[in-house]
Amino acid sequence: MRVKWVVGSILLMILYGGSVLAQTSQEPLTLEESIKIALERNLRLHSAKEGIVVSEFKRKEAVTSFLPTWTGQYGYTQYNSPVTVGSAVSDRSRDVFNLSTTVGEPLFTGGLNLANYHLGKLGVDISKTTVETVKGDIVLQVRKIYFSILRALKLRDVAEQTVKQFEAQLEVAKAFFEVGIVAKNDVLQAEVRLANARQGLVRAENDLAVAKSSFNTLLRRDINMSFNVVDILEYKAFPLLFEESLEEALRQRSEIKAAKITIDQAKEGVKIARSGFFPTITLAGNYSRSSDAVGLQGDITSERWTLQTLATITLWNWGNTAYKVGESKVKVTQAIDSKDELVDNIALEVKQNYLNMLTAEKNINVAAKSIEQAEENLRMSEERYKYQVATATDVLDAVTLLAQARTNYFSALADFNIAKAQLERAMGRI
């Protein structure tokens, strides 16, 4: 008996545990969870982060230009007649092995190495701003599709409710027709409106399926994966004025930060070009050894070392350096123009999104009032139809008007939340 009890308990645990797990797996996704998943799995963001790694390698590469270099050579030469290897005339051989090694340290490069290093550091900074920009774009995408799903859900519910209302009206029309109160035309009108409503429901379900598929694709999950989302489709007034929103955008947008870094990079390019006007000074130490033996330890051996400081300058190159400097200065001007144009476009983007948000906000209030009016109109039309002081067309039109009012309300609510998300993205908040 005890064995049966234990086995039964285990089975119950498995069954109930499985049901709990199933419920947990079907828990609705929150917006925050969705954003987290998207940021973890997005390939574009992963590539942008890898760009930081690449920039770090370039920066470290630039550091090596300040450090000494060590090179070495080993060679074998066979002559057609004996040559002098050592200092004495008698030290002659046809086979000569040579070893040479040099250590060089740049002492002055006209600012070339320092400018390249600054370019490397700026490259890291701009890669980091690129990551922030990509993150903001991904978060905005998630929020837009999330609210699109909620809108599709609400519109599907409206479509379902409309179908039920037309079904109810059809039953009333049939009942009145059977007792001879109304003509067959009332039944036919109700059937046509019901058929149209059912087609609208099919479209609403299709729109919901498309929105969910887009969301799964964005989160890099199976495109047919079933899920629900938490209903956060609500109205919360935006607290900032347009001027405050614009000020925040110009202060926080990562694109503006990147544009400023691009200007700094162009200025470093001018320094690199100008370095051609200056000499390069290098300190080099060399050691060489020659012998008639492979191991350089033969009977005939010669060795020496040298220490040399070398200054090199281009005396004339037909204006090549000056042209490079001129080209680099123009690139600085172009970078400044691009930054100014970007600021103008961001200001316009903030303005458009702010106006879109205000428009949706006004539509919410109008649509909310129209729902109340449409509900009252439907109630009165149904009541009057019962007493045959209103036509079937009045009732059917009232149902249609109510459905349209609800559609307008939820659409405006979704538009408001999407516009607010776009505004916050334009402000650099996300």
N, C-alpha and C positions, 0 to 999 in steps of 0.2 A: 504493500500500500504506500509506504514511504517513497519507494522508487517512482511509482505512478505520480505521486504528488509533486516530486521534484521535477519530473519530466514535464508535467502539466504546467508547473510554474515557469519553467524555462520557455516553453512554447508561448505562454502568455506574455512573457517579457519580450520575446522576439516579435510577437505580433504587435503589441502596444508600442514597443520601441521602434519598430518599422513605421508604424503610423505616425509617431512623433517626428521621426526623421523626415517622413514624407511631407508632413505639415511644415517643418522647418525649411525644407528645400523650396516650399512654395510660398514662403514669406515674401511679401511685396518688397520690391527694391525701393530704397530711399534715394533721393537725389544725391546725397553725399556718397552713398555706397556706389552709385553708378559712376560718379566722377572718379572715385578712387580706382575702380576697375579699369576705366578708360585710360587713366594716366599710367597705370601699371602695364597695360598691354599695347598701347598705341605704338605702332612702328615708326611713325614720323617723329614722335618724341624720343624714342630710343635712338634714332639716327641723329637727332639734334644733340643728345647727350654724348654720343660718340664724337660729335664735332668738337666738344670741349677737350676730349682726350687728344684728338688730332692737334688742336691748337696748343695744348700743353707740350706735345712733342716738338712743335715748331719753336716754342719759346725756349725749351731746353737746347734745341739745336742752335739757337742764336747765342746762348750762353757760351757754347764751346768756341765761338770766335774770339773770346777774350783769353782763352787758355793756350798754352804752348802746344805745338804739334811735333810729333816724333816720327820721322820716316827713316827707312833703311833700304839699302840696295846690296845685292850680291850678284856678281857676274863672273863669267869666264870668257877669256879672249885668247884665241890662238893666232899668232902672227906667222908670216911666211919666213921670218928670220928673227933671231934673238934680239930682244929689246932690253933696255935698262930697267931693272925693277927697283934696286936700291940706289944708294948714293954713289957707290963705286962703279966704275966702268966694267969691272969684271962680273958684277952681279947682273947677268943677262940670261934671259930665258925666252923660249917661243910660247910657253904656256903661262898665262898670267891670270890669277884669281884676285878679284877685287871685292872688298867690303867697305861700304860707306854708310854712315848714319848721321842724321842731322836733326837737331832740335831747334825749332824756330818759335819766337814769341813776338807777336805784333805789339809794338810800342805806341804807334799812332797811326790811325787810319782816316783822319779827317772827319771823325764822327760817324763813319759808316757802321762800325760794329755796334755802337751804342744805339743808333737809330734802328738797326735791325732788331736789337733786343726789345726796344720799346714797341716796335711793330708786333713782335711776338706776344708781349703782354697785352697789348690792345686786342690782338686776335683772340686771346682767351676771354677777355671781357665781352667782346662782341658775340662769341659763341654762347656765353652764359645768358646774354640778353635774348639770343635766338631761342634758347630753351624756354625762357619765360614767355616769349611771344607764342611759341607753339603750345605751351600749357594753357595760356589764355584762350587760344583758338579751340582747343579740345574741350575745355570746360564750357565754353559758349555752345559748341555743337551739342554736348550732352544736355545742357539746359534747354536748348531749343527743341530737340527731339523729345525730351521728357515731357515738356508742356504740350507738344504736338500730340503725344500719346494721350495725355489727359483730355485734350480737346476732342480727339477722336472717340475716346470713351464716353464723354458727355454727349456728343452728337449721336453716338449709337444708342445711348439711353433715351435720348429725345425721339429718335426714330422708332424705337421699340414702343415707347409710350404713345406715339402718334398712331402706330398700327393698332394698338389696343383700343384707342379712342374711336378709330374708324370702324373697328370690328364691333364695338358696342353700339355705335350709331347704325350700323348695318342691321344688327339684331332688332333695334327699335323700329327701323323702317320696315323690316319684314313683318314684325308683329302688327304694326299699323296697317300694312297692306293686306294682311290676311283677314283683318276684320273690316276692311273696306274704308278705312279712314283716309288713307293716302293712295296716290296712284303708283303704278309700277315704276314710274320715272324716278321716284325717290329711292327705291331699292337699287336701280341701275346706277344712279349717281354715287351712292354709297359704295357700291362694288368697284366702280372706277377709281374713286379716291383711295380705297383700300389697296387696290392693286398698285397704284402709284406709290403709296406709303411703303408697301413691301419692297418695291424696287429701291426706294430711298434707304431702307434698312440694309439691303444687300450692299449698296454703295458705301454706307457708313461702316459696315463690318469689313469691307475690303480696305477702306482707308485706315482703319485701325490695324489690320494685318500688315499693311505696307509700313506704317509707322513703327510697329514693333520689329519688323525685319530690319529696318534701317538702324534701329537702336541696337539690335544684336550685332549687326555688322560693325557699328562704331565701337562696341565693347569687345569685338573679336570673339564672339561666341557663335554657336551653331545658329544659322539664320532662322531655323524653325523652332528654336528653343522657346518654350512657353514661360511666361512670367507675368507678374502683376506689378503695378507701381503704387506708391503711396499717394493719395490724393492731396496735393498741396495747391490746387488751383483756387487761389483766393486773391483778394485785392488788399494790398498794403501800400499806402501812399508813399511816394518817393520823397524824402525829406529835403533834398537840395534844390536850389534854384539853378537855372541854366548856367549863369556866370560861375557859380561855385563848382558845378560839374565840369565846366571847361577848364577852370583853374587846376582842378585835380587831375584832369586828363593830361594837361601839358606838364604836370609835375611827375606823373607816375608812368606814363606809357613807355614800355620797354623799347618800342620802335624809335622814339625820340632819343632815348639813351644810346641806342645803336647808331643813329644818325650822327650824334655828337662824337662817338668813338670813330666813326668813319672819317669825320673831318680831321681828327687827331692823327689817324693813319695817313691821310693825304699829306699832312704837314710833316710827318716823319719821312714820307717819300721825297719831299723837297730837300730835307737834310741829307738823305742818301745821295740824291743827285748832286748836291753841292760838295759832297766829299771828294768828287773828282777834281776839284780845284786845288786840293791840298796834297802834299806828298804823303806817302805811306812809309813809315819807319819800322824796320824789322830788325830784331836781334837774332842772330843765328849762330849756333855752335856746331862744328862738323868734325867728325873723326873718320879717317880712312886708313885702310890697311891693304897692301898688295903683297902677293906671294906666288911662288911657283907651285905651291901645294894646295890641295882642296881645302884642308883645314887651316890654311893661312899660317902654318907653323913650319914652313919649309926652310931649306938652307938659304934661300934668297927671299928676304922679307923686307918690306918697307912700310912705315906707318907715320901718320902725322895728324895733328888736330889744328883747327882754326876757330877763331872767334871773330864774328863779323857783325858790324852794324851797317845796315843798308837803307838808304833813303831813295825812294823812287817817285818821280813826279812826271806827269805828262806835260810836256812843254807846248805842244801844238797838236790839236786833233780836229781842226777845221770847225770849231764851235760845237762839237758833239756834246760836251758837258753842259754848255750854256743852253743848248736846245732841250736837253733833258730837264734842266732846272725850270725852264719856261713851261714845259709840258706838265711838270709836277705842280707848279703854281696854278695852272689852269684846272687841274684836278681838284685842288683845294677849293677853288671857286665853285666848281660843279658840285662838290660835296655840300658846301654851304647852301647852294640853291636847292639841292634835293632835300636838305633838312628843313628849309623854310617852306617848301612845297608840301612836305609831309605834315608840318604843323598846321598849314591851311586845310589840308584834307582831313586831319583829325578834328579840327574845329567844326568843319562841315559835318563830319560823321557824328559828333556829339550832338550837334543841333538837330540833325535829321532824326536820330534815335530819341532825343528828348521830345520832339514834336510828335513822333509816332506814339510815344508813351502817353502823352497828354491826350491825343486823339482817342486812343483806346480807353483811357480813363473816362473821358466824357461819354463814350459809347456804352461803357458799363452802366453808368447811371441811367442813361436813356433806356437801355435794354431792360434794366431791372424794373423800371416803371412800366414799360410796355408789357412785361410778363403779367404784372398785376392787372393791367387793363384787359389783356387778352384772356386771362382766366375768368375775369368777371364777365366779359363778353360771351365766352363759351357757356358759362353757367346760365346767363340770361337767355341765350339762344336755345339751349336745350330745354329750359323751363317753358319758354314760349312755344317751342315745337310740340311739347306734350299737349298743350292746349290748342294747337293748330292756329296760333296767331303768328307763327314764323314758318318759313319754308325749310325744307331739308337743305337747300343750298346755303341758307344762313348758318345752320349748324356746321356743315362741312367747311365752309369758309372760316368759321370761328376756330375750328380745330387746326386748320392750316395756318391761320394767323398766330395761334398760340405756339405751334411748332416753330414757326419762323422767329418769333420773339425769343424763345428759349435758345434757338440756334444762334441768334445774334448775341445773346448775353454770354454764352459760353465761348463763342468765338472772340468776343471783345475781351473777355477775361484772359483767355490764352494769349491773345495779341498783346495785352498789357504786360503780362509776365515775360513774354519773349522780348518785347521792346525794352523792358527794364533790364533784362539780361544783356541785351545788345548795348544798352547805354553804359552799364557797369563795365562791360568789356572795353568800350570806347574810352572809358575813364581810367582804364588800367587797373581796375579792382580785381579782375579775374584774368 
